[in-house]
Amino acid sequence: MGALSPEALVAAAMVGGSARRNSAGVEARFKVGDRVMARDIHPRGHTRLPRYVRGKPGVIDRIQGVFVLPDSNAMGEGEQPGTLYAVRF
């Protein structure tokens, strides 16, 4: 799929679309109730991991499904679908 024209991008944004993907071939690493530890990372630029949970323990609360990884997709590295978890800290 090639780049969208500005007009096509506006039209696509107005219609919207789901980032949910088929879970075939994407195996969840964790299950509900698993104890996890948030990575204590300090990358340059944007991250979806808030500073206040870095290095903190949590518990997998829900498995939301498989979704496009927005960061890699925005950088032109493809969708790289992965499991999205709700973690309780």
HTML snippet that shows the backbone in 3Dmol.js (N, CA, C, O; Angstrom):
<script src="https://3Dmol.org/build/3Dmol-min.js"></script>
<div id="view" style="width:600px;height:400px;position:relative"></div>
<script>
const pdb = `
ATOM      1  N   MET A   1       0.853  -1.176   0.000  1.00  0.00           N
ATOM      2  CA  MET A   1       0.000   0.000   0.000  1.00  0.00           C
ATOM      3  C   MET A   1       0.890   1.227   0.000  1.00  0.00           C
ATOM      4  O   MET A   1       1.797   1.342   0.824  1.00  0.00           O
ATOM      5  N   GLY A   2       0.638   2.130  -0.906  1.00  0.00           N
ATOM      6  CA  GLY A   2       1.447   3.331  -1.021  1.00  0.00           C
ATOM      7  C   GLY A   2       0.973   4.434  -0.097  1.00  0.00           C
ATOM      8  O   GLY A   2       0.024   4.266   0.668  1.00  0.00           O
ATOM      9  N   ALA A   3       1.654   5.565  -0.185  1.00  0.00           N
ATOM     10  CA  ALA A   3       1.297   6.725   0.640  1.00  0.00           C
ATOM     11  C   ALA A   3      -0.030   7.308   0.176  1.00  0.00           C
ATOM     12  O   ALA A   3      -0.339   7.287  -1.016  1.00  0.00           O
ATOM     13  N   LEU A   4      -0.800   7.819   1.096  1.00  0.00           N
ATOM     14  CA  LEU A   4      -2.075   8.452   0.766  1.00  0.00           C
ATOM     15  C   LEU A   4      -1.859   9.912   0.398  1.00  0.00           C
ATOM     16  O   LEU A   4      -0.980  10.582   0.942  1.00  0.00           O
ATOM     17  N   SER A   5      -2.671  10.392  -0.531  1.00  0.00           N
ATOM     18  CA  SER A   5      -2.657  11.821  -0.834  1.00  0.00           C
ATOM     19  C   SER A   5      -3.282  12.554   0.343  1.00  0.00           C
ATOM     20  O   SER A   5      -3.994  11.944   1.141  1.00  0.00           O
ATOM     21  N   PRO A   6      -3.025  13.863   0.466  1.00  0.00           N
ATOM     22  CA  PRO A   6      -3.656  14.602   1.576  1.00  0.00           C
ATOM     23  C   PRO A   6      -5.177  14.470   1.591  1.00  0.00           C
ATOM     24  O   PRO A   6      -5.785  14.356   2.655  1.00  0.00           O
ATOM     25  N   GLU A   7      -5.785  14.484   0.414  1.00  0.00           N
ATOM     26  CA  GLU A   7      -7.245  14.360   0.343  1.00  0.00           C
ATOM     27  C   GLU A   7      -7.715  12.986   0.810  1.00  0.00           C
ATOM     28  O   GLU A   7      -8.702  12.863   1.534  1.00  0.00           O
ATOM     29  N   ALA A   8      -6.980  11.944   0.376  1.00  0.00           N
ATOM     30  CA  ALA A   8      -7.345  10.579   0.772  1.00  0.00           C
ATOM     31  C   ALA A   8      -7.123  10.369   2.264  1.00  0.00           C
ATOM     32  O   ALA A   8      -7.873   9.636   2.908  1.00  0.00           O
ATOM     33  N   LEU A   9      -6.100  11.006   2.811  1.00  0.00           N
ATOM     34  CA  LEU A   9      -5.827  10.897   4.244  1.00  0.00           C
ATOM     35  C   LEU A   9      -6.962  11.524   5.052  1.00  0.00           C
ATOM     36  O   LEU A   9      -7.417  10.946   6.039  1.00  0.00           O
ATOM     37  N   VAL A  10      -7.413  12.688   4.639  1.00  0.00           N
ATOM     38  CA  VAL A  10      -8.528  13.349   5.333  1.00  0.00           C
ATOM     39  C   VAL A  10      -9.776  12.480   5.247  1.00  0.00           C
ATOM     40  O   VAL A  10     -10.479  12.305   6.242  1.00  0.00           O
ATOM     41  N   ALA A  11     -10.056  11.935   4.067  1.00  0.00           N
ATOM     42  CA  ALA A  11     -11.245  11.081   3.893  1.00  0.00           C
ATOM     43  C   ALA A  11     -11.145   9.842   4.786  1.00  0.00           C
ATOM     44  O   ALA A  11     -12.131   9.454   5.413  1.00  0.00           O
ATOM     45  N   ALA A  12      -9.966   9.218   4.848  1.00  0.00           N
ATOM     46  CA  ALA A  12      -9.784   8.029   5.680  1.00  0.00           C
ATOM     47  C   ALA A  12      -9.937   8.368   7.156  1.00  0.00           C
ATOM     48  O   ALA A  12     -10.519   7.590   7.913  1.00  0.00           O
ATOM     49  N   ALA A  13      -9.422   9.519   7.571  1.00  0.00           N
ATOM     50  CA  ALA A  13      -9.525   9.936   8.972  1.00  0.00           C
ATOM     51  C   ALA A  13     -10.973  10.214   9.357  1.00  0.00           C
ATOM     52  O   ALA A  13     -11.380   9.949  10.488  1.00  0.00           O
ATOM     53  N   MET A  14     -11.744  10.744   8.427  1.00  0.00           N
ATOM     54  CA  MET A  14     -13.142  11.048   8.721  1.00  0.00           C
ATOM     55  C   MET A  14     -13.969   9.770   8.862  1.00  0.00           C
ATOM     56  O   MET A  14     -14.899   9.721   9.667  1.00  0.00           O
ATOM     57  N   VAL A  15     -13.643   8.757   8.098  1.00  0.00           N
ATOM     58  CA  VAL A  15     -14.358   7.493   8.163  1.00  0.00           C
ATOM     59  C   VAL A  15     -13.914   6.713   9.392  1.00  0.00           C
ATOM     60  O   VAL A  15     -14.725   6.069  10.059  1.00  0.00           O
ATOM     61  N   GLY A  16     -12.635   6.775   9.681  1.00  0.00           N
ATOM     62  CA  GLY A  16     -12.092   6.039  10.819  1.00  0.00           C
ATOM     63  C   GLY A  16     -11.854   4.589  10.462  1.00  0.00           C
ATOM     64  O   GLY A  16     -12.126   4.160   9.341  1.00  0.00           O
ATOM     65  N   GLY A  17     -11.358   3.860  11.395  1.00  0.00           N
ATOM     66  CA  GLY A  17     -11.080   2.446  11.173  1.00  0.00           C
ATOM     67  C   GLY A  17     -10.517   1.860  12.449  1.00  0.00           C
ATOM     68  O   GLY A  17     -10.039   2.574  13.331  1.00  0.00           O
ATOM     69  N   SER A  18     -10.582   0.593  12.525  1.00  0.00           N
ATOM     70  CA  SER A  18     -10.112  -0.077  13.722  1.00  0.00           C
ATOM     71  C   SER A  18      -8.652  -0.473  13.579  1.00  0.00           C
ATOM     72  O   SER A  18      -8.205  -0.848  12.495  1.00  0.00           O
ATOM     73  N   ALA A  19      -7.920  -0.388  14.664  1.00  0.00           N
ATOM     74  CA  ALA A  19      -6.535  -0.845  14.700  1.00  0.00           C
ATOM     75  C   ALA A  19      -6.474  -2.296  15.178  1.00  0.00           C
ATOM     76  O   ALA A  19      -5.392  -2.877  15.267  1.00  0.00           O
ATOM     77  N   ARG A  20      -7.632  -2.878  15.483  1.00  0.00           N
ATOM     78  CA  ARG A  20      -7.693  -4.282  15.909  1.00  0.00           C
ATOM     79  C   ARG A  20      -7.350  -5.165  14.718  1.00  0.00           C
ATOM     80  O   ARG A  20      -7.762  -4.896  13.590  1.00  0.00           O
ATOM     81  N   ARG A  21      -6.599  -6.210  14.981  1.00  0.00           N
ATOM     82  CA  ARG A  21      -6.196  -7.143  13.941  1.00  0.00           C
ATOM     83  C   ARG A  21      -6.541  -8.566  14.349  1.00  0.00           C
ATOM     84  O   ARG A  21      -6.815  -8.845  15.517  1.00  0.00           O
ATOM     85  N   ASN A  22      -6.523  -9.452  13.378  1.00  0.00           N
ATOM     86  CA  ASN A  22      -6.776 -10.866  13.601  1.00  0.00           C
ATOM     87  C   ASN A  22      -5.677 -11.416  14.505  1.00  0.00           C
ATOM     88  O   ASN A  22      -4.499 -11.114  14.314  1.00  0.00           O
ATOM     89  N   SER A  23      -6.057 -12.206  15.466  1.00  0.00           N
ATOM     90  CA  SER A  23      -5.078 -12.722  16.428  1.00  0.00           C
ATOM     91  C   SER A  23      -4.325 -13.945  15.921  1.00  0.00           C
ATOM     92  O   SER A  23      -3.436 -14.448  16.609  1.00  0.00           O
ATOM     93  N   ALA A  24      -4.666 -14.431  14.727  1.00  0.00           N
ATOM     94  CA  ALA A  24      -3.979 -15.607  14.187  1.00  0.00           C
ATOM     95  C   ALA A  24      -2.487 -15.324  14.044  1.00  0.00           C
ATOM     96  O   ALA A  24      -2.091 -14.334  13.430  1.00  0.00           O
ATOM     97  N   GLY A  25      -1.680 -16.182  14.604  1.00  0.00           N
ATOM     98  CA  GLY A  25      -0.234 -16.040  14.493  1.00  0.00           C
ATOM     99  C   GLY A  25       0.387 -15.134  15.538  1.00  0.00           C
ATOM    100  O   GLY A  25       1.610 -15.006  15.589  1.00  0.00           O
ATOM    101  N   VAL A  26      -0.429 -14.499  16.378  1.00  0.00           N
ATOM    102  CA  VAL A  26       0.092 -13.636  17.445  1.00  0.00           C
ATOM    103  C   VAL A  26      -0.260 -14.297  18.772  1.00  0.00           C
ATOM    104  O   VAL A  26      -1.424 -14.341  19.169  1.00  0.00           O
ATOM    105  N   GLU A  27       0.748 -14.801  19.441  1.00  0.00           N
ATOM    106  CA  GLU A  27       0.526 -15.504  20.698  1.00  0.00           C
ATOM    107  C   GLU A  27       0.719 -14.549  21.879  1.00  0.00           C
ATOM    108  O   GLU A  27       1.716 -13.831  21.948  1.00  0.00           O
ATOM    109  N   ALA A  28      -0.234 -14.547  22.799  1.00  0.00           N
ATOM    110  CA  ALA A  28      -0.123 -13.717  23.999  1.00  0.00           C
ATOM    111  C   ALA A  28       0.989 -14.253  24.891  1.00  0.00           C
ATOM    112  O   ALA A  28       1.063 -15.456  25.143  1.00  0.00           O
ATOM    113  N   ARG A  29       1.848 -13.366  25.367  1.00  0.00           N
ATOM    114  CA  ARG A  29       2.948 -13.777  26.250  1.00  0.00           C
ATOM    115  C   ARG A  29       2.475 -13.966  27.683  1.00  0.00           C
ATOM    116  O   ARG A  29       3.077 -14.728  28.440  1.00  0.00           O
ATOM    117  N   PHE A  30       1.400 -13.278  28.065  1.00  0.00           N
ATOM    118  CA  PHE A  30       0.923 -13.306  29.439  1.00  0.00           C
ATOM    119  C   PHE A  30      -0.543 -13.692  29.471  1.00  0.00           C
ATOM    120  O   PHE A  30      -1.236 -13.630  28.456  1.00  0.00           O
ATOM    121  N   LYS A  31      -1.012 -14.096  30.656  1.00  0.00           N
ATOM    122  CA  LYS A  31      -2.433 -14.390  30.850  1.00  0.00           C
ATOM    123  C   LYS A  31      -2.949 -13.557  32.020  1.00  0.00           C
ATOM    124  O   LYS A  31      -2.165 -13.038  32.814  1.00  0.00           O
ATOM    125  N   VAL A  32      -4.262 -13.434  32.121  1.00  0.00           N
ATOM    126  CA  VAL A  32      -4.874 -12.667  33.202  1.00  0.00           C
ATOM    127  C   VAL A  32      -4.399 -13.232  34.539  1.00  0.00           C
ATOM    128  O   VAL A  32      -4.413 -14.443  34.757  1.00  0.00           O
ATOM    129  N   GLY A  33      -3.979 -12.334  35.427  1.00  0.00           N
ATOM    130  CA  GLY A  33      -3.497 -12.718  36.745  1.00  0.00           C
ATOM    131  C   GLY A  33      -1.987 -12.824  36.841  1.00  0.00           C
ATOM    132  O   GLY A  33      -1.438 -12.878  37.942  1.00  0.00           O
ATOM    133  N   ASP A  34      -1.299 -12.855  35.686  1.00  0.00           N
ATOM    134  CA  ASP A  34       0.171 -12.913  35.719  1.00  0.00           C
ATOM    135  C   ASP A  34       0.737 -11.639  36.321  1.00  0.00           C
ATOM    136  O   ASP A  34       0.256 -10.539  36.048  1.00  0.00           O
ATOM    137  N   ARG A  35       1.763 -11.801  37.140  1.00  0.00           N
ATOM    138  CA  ARG A  35       2.488 -10.661  37.690  1.00  0.00           C
ATOM    139  C   ARG A  35       3.543 -10.243  36.682  1.00  0.00           C
ATOM    140  O   ARG A  35       4.261 -11.079  36.133  1.00  0.00           O
ATOM    141  N   VAL A  36       3.630  -8.938  36.444  1.00  0.00           N
ATOM    142  CA  VAL A  36       4.591  -8.394  35.483  1.00  0.00           C
ATOM    143  C   VAL A  36       5.316  -7.213  36.116  1.00  0.00           C
ATOM    144  O   VAL A  36       4.886  -6.673  37.135  1.00  0.00           O
ATOM    145  N   MET A  37       6.413  -6.828  35.499  1.00  0.00           N
ATOM    146  CA  MET A  37       7.179  -5.671  35.955  1.00  0.00           C
ATOM    147  C   MET A  37       7.340  -4.742  34.753  1.00  0.00           C
ATOM    148  O   MET A  37       7.837  -5.152  33.704  1.00  0.00           O
ATOM    149  N   ALA A  38       6.916  -3.487  34.917  1.00  0.00           N
ATOM    150  CA  ALA A  38       7.087  -2.507  33.842  1.00  0.00           C
ATOM    151  C   ALA A  38       8.574  -2.233  33.656  1.00  0.00           C
ATOM    152  O   ALA A  38       9.322  -2.151  34.630  1.00  0.00           O
ATOM    153  N   ARG A  39       8.990  -2.095  32.434  1.00  0.00           N
ATOM    154  CA  ARG A  39      10.396  -1.811  32.162  1.00  0.00           C
ATOM    155  C   ARG A  39      10.766  -0.437  32.699  1.00  0.00           C
ATOM    156  O   ARG A  39       9.973   0.502  32.631  1.00  0.00           O
ATOM    157  N   ASP A  40      11.953  -0.330  33.220  1.00  0.00           N
ATOM    158  CA  ASP A  40      12.463   0.962  33.698  1.00  0.00           C
ATOM    159  C   ASP A  40      13.345   1.538  32.595  1.00  0.00           C
ATOM    160  O   ASP A  40      14.573   1.500  32.668  1.00  0.00           O
ATOM    161  N   ILE A  41      12.679   2.075  31.568  1.00  0.00           N
ATOM    162  CA  ILE A  41      13.383   2.602  30.403  1.00  0.00           C
ATOM    163  C   ILE A  41      13.259   4.112  30.344  1.00  0.00           C
ATOM    164  O   ILE A  41      12.319   4.692  30.887  1.00  0.00           O
ATOM    165  N   HIS A  42      14.204   4.735  29.689  1.00  0.00           N
ATOM    166  CA  HIS A  42      14.201   6.188  29.551  1.00  0.00           C
ATOM    167  C   HIS A  42      14.577   6.565  28.117  1.00  0.00           C
ATOM    168  O   HIS A  42      15.625   7.165  27.878  1.00  0.00           O
ATOM    169  N   PRO A  43      13.700   6.202  27.159  1.00  0.00           N
ATOM    170  CA  PRO A  43      14.023   6.476  25.767  1.00  0.00           C
ATOM    171  C   PRO A  43      13.893   7.959  25.434  1.00  0.00           C
ATOM    172  O   PRO A  43      13.189   8.709  26.110  1.00  0.00           O
ATOM    173  N   ARG A  44      14.577   8.349  24.396  1.00  0.00           N
ATOM    174  CA  ARG A  44      14.399   9.710  23.885  1.00  0.00           C
ATOM    175  C   ARG A  44      13.101   9.719  23.100  1.00  0.00           C
ATOM    176  O   ARG A  44      12.803   8.768  22.377  1.00  0.00           O
ATOM    177  N   GLY A  45      12.350  10.757  23.232  1.00  0.00           N
ATOM    178  CA  GLY A  45      11.105  10.856  22.478  1.00  0.00           C
ATOM    179  C   GLY A  45       9.934  10.212  23.197  1.00  0.00           C
ATOM    180  O   GLY A  45       9.958   9.981  24.405  1.00  0.00           O
ATOM    181  N   HIS A  46       8.918   9.934  22.410  1.00  0.00           N
ATOM    182  CA  HIS A  46       7.630   9.461  22.916  1.00  0.00           C
ATOM    183  C   HIS A  46       7.679   8.004  23.363  1.00  0.00           C
ATOM    184  O   HIS A  46       8.343   7.173  22.743  1.00  0.00           O
ATOM    185  N   THR A  47       6.971   7.710  24.438  1.00  0.00           N
ATOM    186  CA  THR A  47       6.756   6.330  24.871  1.00  0.00           C
ATOM    187  C   THR A  47       5.348   6.229  25.436  1.00  0.00           C
ATOM    188  O   THR A  47       4.795   7.220  25.913  1.00  0.00           O
ATOM    189  N   ARG A  48       4.775   5.052  25.385  1.00  0.00           N
ATOM    190  CA  ARG A  48       3.434   4.847  25.932  1.00  0.00           C
ATOM    191  C   ARG A  48       3.488   4.349  27.372  1.00  0.00           C
ATOM    192  O   ARG A  48       2.461   4.000  27.954  1.00  0.00           O
ATOM    193  N   LEU A  49       4.683   4.317  27.939  1.00  0.00           N
ATOM    194  CA  LEU A  49       4.859   3.860  29.312  1.00  0.00           C
ATOM    195  C   LEU A  49       5.054   5.074  30.223  1.00  0.00           C
ATOM    196  O   LEU A  49       6.114   5.699  30.189  1.00  0.00           O
ATOM    197  N   PRO A  50       4.047   5.419  31.037  1.00  0.00           N
ATOM    198  CA  PRO A  50       4.180   6.589  31.908  1.00  0.00           C
ATOM    199  C   PRO A  50       5.341   6.432  32.890  1.00  0.00           C
ATOM    200  O   PRO A  50       5.622   5.331  33.362  1.00  0.00           O
ATOM    201  N   ARG A  51       5.997   7.523  33.185  1.00  0.00           N
ATOM    202  CA  ARG A  51       7.152   7.490  34.094  1.00  0.00           C
ATOM    203  C   ARG A  51       6.782   6.951  35.481  1.00  0.00           C
ATOM    204  O   ARG A  51       7.599   6.292  36.123  1.00  0.00           O
ATOM    205  N   TYR A  52       5.576   7.222  35.940  1.00  0.00           N
ATOM    206  CA  TYR A  52       5.217   6.831  37.302  1.00  0.00           C
ATOM    207  C   TYR A  52       5.027   5.323  37.476  1.00  0.00           C
ATOM    208  O   TYR A  52       4.917   4.859  38.611  1.00  0.00           O
ATOM    209  N   VAL A  53       4.984   4.535  36.379  1.00  0.00           N
ATOM    210  CA  VAL A  53       4.890   3.082  36.540  1.00  0.00           C
ATOM    211  C   VAL A  53       6.181   2.358  36.140  1.00  0.00           C
ATOM    212  O   VAL A  53       6.280   1.142  36.300  1.00  0.00           O
ATOM    213  N   ARG A  54       7.153   3.085  35.628  1.00  0.00           N
ATOM    214  CA  ARG A  54       8.403   2.445  35.205  1.00  0.00           C
ATOM    215  C   ARG A  54       9.078   1.762  36.392  1.00  0.00           C
ATOM    216  O   ARG A  54       9.276   2.366  37.446  1.00  0.00           O
ATOM    217  N   GLY A  55       9.426   0.495  36.198  1.00  0.00           N
ATOM    218  CA  GLY A  55      10.084  -0.277  37.245  1.00  0.00           C
ATOM    219  C   GLY A  55       9.135  -0.781  38.319  1.00  0.00           C
ATOM    220  O   GLY A  55       9.580  -1.354  39.313  1.00  0.00           O
ATOM    221  N   LYS A  56       7.840  -0.579  38.139  1.00  0.00           N
ATOM    222  CA  LYS A  56       6.858  -0.980  39.159  1.00  0.00           C
ATOM    223  C   LYS A  56       6.217  -2.319  38.796  1.00  0.00           C
ATOM    224  O   LYS A  56       6.075  -2.645  37.618  1.00  0.00           O
ATOM    225  N   PRO A  57       5.825  -3.103  39.827  1.00  0.00           N
ATOM    226  CA  PRO A  57       5.130  -4.362  39.567  1.00  0.00           C
ATOM    227  C   PRO A  57       3.655  -4.110  39.251  1.00  0.00           C
ATOM    228  O   PRO A  57       3.055  -3.149  39.732  1.00  0.00           O
ATOM    229  N   GLY A  58       3.096  -4.985  38.440  1.00  0.00           N
ATOM    230  CA  GLY A  58       1.682  -4.905  38.090  1.00  0.00           C
ATOM    231  C   GLY A  58       1.128  -6.297  37.871  1.00  0.00           C
ATOM    232  O   GLY A  58       1.853  -7.290  37.935  1.00  0.00           O
ATOM    233  N   VAL A  59      -0.174  -6.355  37.612  1.00  0.00           N
ATOM    234  CA  VAL A  59      -0.856  -7.624  37.357  1.00  0.00           C
ATOM    235  C   VAL A  59      -1.686  -7.453  36.086  1.00  0.00           C
ATOM    236  O   VAL A  59      -2.373  -6.446  35.914  1.00  0.00           O
ATOM    237  N   ILE A  60      -1.617  -8.447  35.197  1.00  0.00           N
ATOM    238  CA  ILE A  60      -2.427  -8.411  33.984  1.00  0.00           C
ATOM    239  C   ILE A  60      -3.890  -8.497  34.400  1.00  0.00           C
ATOM    240  O   ILE A  60      -4.313  -9.476  35.014  1.00  0.00           O
ATOM    241  N   ASP A  61      -4.655  -7.466  34.062  1.00  0.00           N
ATOM    242  CA  ASP A  61      -6.060  -7.381  34.443  1.00  0.00           C
ATOM    243  C   ASP A  61      -6.984  -7.885  33.329  1.00  0.00           C
ATOM    244  O   ASP A  61      -7.967  -8.577  33.594  1.00  0.00           O
ATOM    245  N   ARG A  62      -6.656  -7.531  32.078  1.00  0.00           N
ATOM    246  CA  ARG A  62      -7.459  -7.940  30.921  1.00  0.00           C
ATOM    247  C   ARG A  62      -6.551  -8.086  29.706  1.00  0.00           C
ATOM    248  O   ARG A  62      -5.518  -7.423  29.600  1.00  0.00           O
ATOM    249  N   ILE A  63      -6.952  -8.959  28.800  1.00  0.00           N
ATOM    250  CA  ILE A  63      -6.314  -9.048  27.495  1.00  0.00           C
ATOM    251  C   ILE A  63      -7.305  -8.428  26.520  1.00  0.00           C
ATOM    252  O   ILE A  63      -8.413  -8.932  26.334  1.00  0.00           O
ATOM    253  N   GLN A  64      -6.891  -7.329  25.902  1.00  0.00           N
ATOM    254  CA  GLN A  64      -7.803  -6.547  25.063  1.00  0.00           C
ATOM    255  C   GLN A  64      -7.931  -7.095  23.646  1.00  0.00           C
ATOM    256  O   GLN A  64      -8.929  -6.838  22.973  1.00  0.00           O
ATOM    257  N   GLY A  65      -6.932  -7.846  23.186  1.00  0.00           N
ATOM    258  CA  GLY A  65      -6.930  -8.352  21.814  1.00  0.00           C
ATOM    259  C   GLY A  65      -5.623  -8.003  21.128  1.00  0.00           C
ATOM    260  O   GLY A  65      -4.654  -7.613  21.779  1.00  0.00           O
ATOM    261  N   VAL A  66      -5.601  -8.144  19.821  1.00  0.00           N
ATOM    262  CA  VAL A  66      -4.410  -7.856  19.034  1.00  0.00           C
ATOM    263  C   VAL A  66      -4.637  -6.571  18.250  1.00  0.00           C
ATOM    264  O   VAL A  66      -5.663  -6.406  17.590  1.00  0.00           O
ATOM    265  N   PHE A  67      -3.666  -5.661  18.329  1.00  0.00           N
ATOM    266  CA  PHE A  67      -3.781  -4.356  17.686  1.00  0.00           C
ATOM    267  C   PHE A  67      -2.489  -3.973  16.986  1.00  0.00           C
ATOM    268  O   PHE A  67      -1.422  -4.512  17.278  1.00  0.00           O
ATOM    269  N   VAL A  68      -2.602  -3.031  16.056  1.00  0.00           N
ATOM    270  CA  VAL A  68      -1.444  -2.444  15.386  1.00  0.00           C
ATOM    271  C   VAL A  68      -0.599  -1.733  16.432  1.00  0.00           C
ATOM    272  O   VAL A  68      -1.138  -1.080  17.325  1.00  0.00           O
ATOM    273  N   LEU A  69       0.724  -1.854  16.331  1.00  0.00           N
ATOM    274  CA  LEU A  69       1.622  -1.093  17.193  1.00  0.00           C
ATOM    275  C   LEU A  69       1.787   0.294  16.559  1.00  0.00           C
ATOM    276  O   LEU A  69       2.516   0.432  15.577  1.00  0.00           O
ATOM    277  N   PRO A  70       1.123   1.319  17.102  1.00  0.00           N
ATOM    278  CA  PRO A  70       1.104   2.619  16.440  1.00  0.00           C
ATOM    279  C   PRO A  70       2.482   3.238  16.244  1.00  0.00           C
ATOM    280  O   PRO A  70       2.710   3.927  15.250  1.00  0.00           O
ATOM    281  N   ASP A  71       3.395   3.007  17.164  1.00  0.00           N
ATOM    282  CA  ASP A  71       4.714   3.635  17.061  1.00  0.00           C
ATOM    283  C   ASP A  71       5.474   3.134  15.843  1.00  0.00           C
ATOM    284  O   ASP A  71       6.004   3.933  15.071  1.00  0.00           O
ATOM    285  N   SER A  72       5.532   1.815  15.662  1.00  0.00           N
ATOM    286  CA  SER A  72       6.264   1.276  14.509  1.00  0.00           C
ATOM    287  C   SER A  72       5.545   1.618  13.207  1.00  0.00           C
ATOM    288  O   SER A  72       6.187   1.898  12.195  1.00  0.00           O
ATOM    289  N   ASN A  73       4.228   1.595  13.231  1.00  0.00           N
ATOM    290  CA  ASN A  73       3.464   1.902  12.025  1.00  0.00           C
ATOM    291  C   ASN A  73       3.693   3.350  11.599  1.00  0.00           C
ATOM    292  O   ASN A  73       3.830   3.630  10.408  1.00  0.00           O
ATOM    293  N   ALA A  74       3.737   4.260  12.552  1.00  0.00           N
ATOM    294  CA  ALA A  74       3.956   5.676  12.234  1.00  0.00           C
ATOM    295  C   ALA A  74       5.356   5.927  11.695  1.00  0.00           C
ATOM    296  O   ALA A  74       5.569   6.876  10.940  1.00  0.00           O
ATOM    297  N   MET A  75       6.306   5.089  12.073  1.00  0.00           N
ATOM    298  CA  MET A  75       7.692   5.248  11.615  1.00  0.00           C
ATOM    299  C   MET A  75       7.950   4.511  10.304  1.00  0.00           C
ATOM    300  O   MET A  75       9.090   4.442   9.844  1.00  0.00           O
ATOM    301  N   GLY A  76       6.887   3.956   9.696  1.00  0.00           N
ATOM    302  CA  GLY A  76       7.025   3.260   8.425  1.00  0.00           C
ATOM    303  C   GLY A  76       7.616   1.869   8.553  1.00  0.00           C
ATOM    304  O   GLY A  76       8.112   1.317   7.571  1.00  0.00           O
ATOM    305  N   GLU A  77       7.572   1.288   9.758  1.00  0.00           N
ATOM    306  CA  GLU A  77       8.140  -0.042   9.995  1.00  0.00           C
ATOM    307  C   GLU A  77       7.087  -1.143   9.946  1.00  0.00           C
ATOM    308  O   GLU A  77       7.362  -2.282  10.324  1.00  0.00           O
ATOM    309  N   GLY A  78       5.891  -0.813   9.486  1.00  0.00           N
ATOM    310  CA  GLY A  78       4.819  -1.797   9.390  1.00  0.00           C
ATOM    311  C   GLY A  78       3.981  -1.848  10.651  1.00  0.00           C
ATOM    312  O   GLY A  78       4.306  -1.232  11.666  1.00  0.00           O
ATOM    313  N   GLU A  79       2.901  -2.595  10.562  1.00  0.00           N
ATOM    314  CA  GLU A  79       1.933  -2.638  11.663  1.00  0.00           C
ATOM    315  C   GLU A  79       2.438  -3.372  12.896  1.00  0.00           C
ATOM    316  O   GLU A  79       2.117  -2.964  14.012  1.00  0.00           O
ATOM    317  N   GLN A  80       3.204  -4.422  12.743  1.00  0.00           N
ATOM    318  CA  GLN A  80       3.719  -5.222  13.848  1.00  0.00           C
ATOM    319  C   GLN A  80       2.646  -5.492  14.907  1.00  0.00           C
ATOM    320  O   GLN A  80       2.818  -5.108  16.065  1.00  0.00           O
ATOM    321  N   PRO A  81       1.537  -6.149  14.526  1.00  0.00           N
ATOM    322  CA  PRO A  81       0.461  -6.385  15.488  1.00  0.00           C
ATOM    323  C   PRO A  81       0.948  -7.143  16.717  1.00  0.00           C
ATOM    324  O   PRO A  81       1.778  -8.047  16.624  1.00  0.00           O
ATOM    325  N   GLY A  82       0.412  -6.753  17.870  1.00  0.00           N
ATOM    326  CA  GLY A  82       0.777  -7.391  19.123  1.00  0.00           C
ATOM    327  C   GLY A  82      -0.380  -7.367  20.097  1.00  0.00           C
ATOM    328  O   GLY A  82      -1.347  -6.628  19.911  1.00  0.00           O
ATOM    329  N   THR A  83      -0.276  -8.167  21.121  1.00  0.00           N
ATOM    330  CA  THR A  83      -1.313  -8.259  22.140  1.00  0.00           C
ATOM    331  C   THR A  83      -1.303  -7.005  23.013  1.00  0.00           C
ATOM    332  O   THR A  83      -0.248  -6.540  23.445  1.00  0.00           O
ATOM    333  N   LEU A  84      -2.484  -6.475  23.261  1.00  0.00           N
ATOM    334  CA  LEU A  84      -2.650  -5.305  24.125  1.00  0.00           C
ATOM    335  C   LEU A  84      -3.211  -5.765  25.464  1.00  0.00           C
ATOM    336  O   LEU A  84      -4.244  -6.431  25.520  1.00  0.00           O
ATOM    337  N   TYR A  85      -2.522  -5.406  26.532  1.00  0.00           N
ATOM    338  CA  TYR A  85      -2.913  -5.811  27.882  1.00  0.00           C
ATOM    339  C   TYR A  85      -3.342  -4.607  28.700  1.00  0.00           C
ATOM    340  O   TYR A  85      -2.805  -3.512  28.531  1.00  0.00           O
ATOM    341  N   ALA A  86      -4.315  -4.807  29.591  1.00  0.00           N
ATOM    342  CA  ALA A  86      -4.641  -3.834  30.617  1.00  0.00           C
ATOM    343  C   ALA A  86      -3.940  -4.322  31.880  1.00  0.00           C
ATOM    344  O   ALA A  86      -4.194  -5.430  32.351  1.00  0.00           O
ATOM    345  N   VAL A  87      -3.051  -3.480  32.428  1.00  0.00           N
ATOM    346  CA  VAL A  87      -2.260  -3.867  33.594  1.00  0.00           C
ATOM    347  C   VAL A  87      -2.677  -3.002  34.784  1.00  0.00           C
ATOM    348  O   VAL A  87      -2.774  -1.780  34.676  1.00  0.00           O
ATOM    349  N   ARG A  88      -2.916  -3.650  35.904  1.00  0.00           N
ATOM    350  CA  ARG A  88      -3.277  -2.945  37.142  1.00  0.00           C
ATOM    351  C   ARG A  88      -1.997  -2.749  37.956  1.00  0.00           C
ATOM    352  O   ARG A  88      -1.303  -3.713  38.280  1.00  0.00           O
ATOM    353  N   PHE A  89      -1.695  -1.507  38.279  1.00  0.00           N
ATOM    354  CA  PHE A  89      -0.502  -1.192  39.091  1.00  0.00           C
ATOM    355  C   PHE A  89      -0.912  -0.792  40.484  1.00  0.00           C
ATOM    356  O   PHE A  89      -0.057  -0.490  41.317  1.00  0.00           O
TER     357      PHE A  89
END
`;
const viewer = $3Dmol.createViewer("view");
viewer.addModel(pdb, "pdb");
viewer.setStyle({}, {cartoon: {color: "spectrum"}});
viewer.zoomTo();
viewer.render();
</script>
